[in-house]
């Protein structure tokens, strides 16, 4: 717990990349290890973990529990488990990617 305050140990991550979702809300943010955030880069959790089905299934099992839904809220859990993302275009329309 003490390491949370060490410089460079943790970062606030956008679950759905802000550059692609335009979502800077609290429901789209989580605290994570800085190294994991850098590895995830501009990807959704599914894009980052989904290439390995076993890792994605383990992640889903850890996240999609009644305890996490109570702690994090259904909206945040839904974002963490989202497998598609709407791409925002400059002309104010969306396309699923």
Buried (B, 14 or more C-beta within 10 A) or exposed (E): EEEEEEEEEBBEBBBBBBEBBEBEBEBBBBEBBBEEBEEBEEBBBBBBBBEEEEEBEEBBEEBEEEEBBEEBEEEBBBBBBBEEBBEBEEEEEEEEE
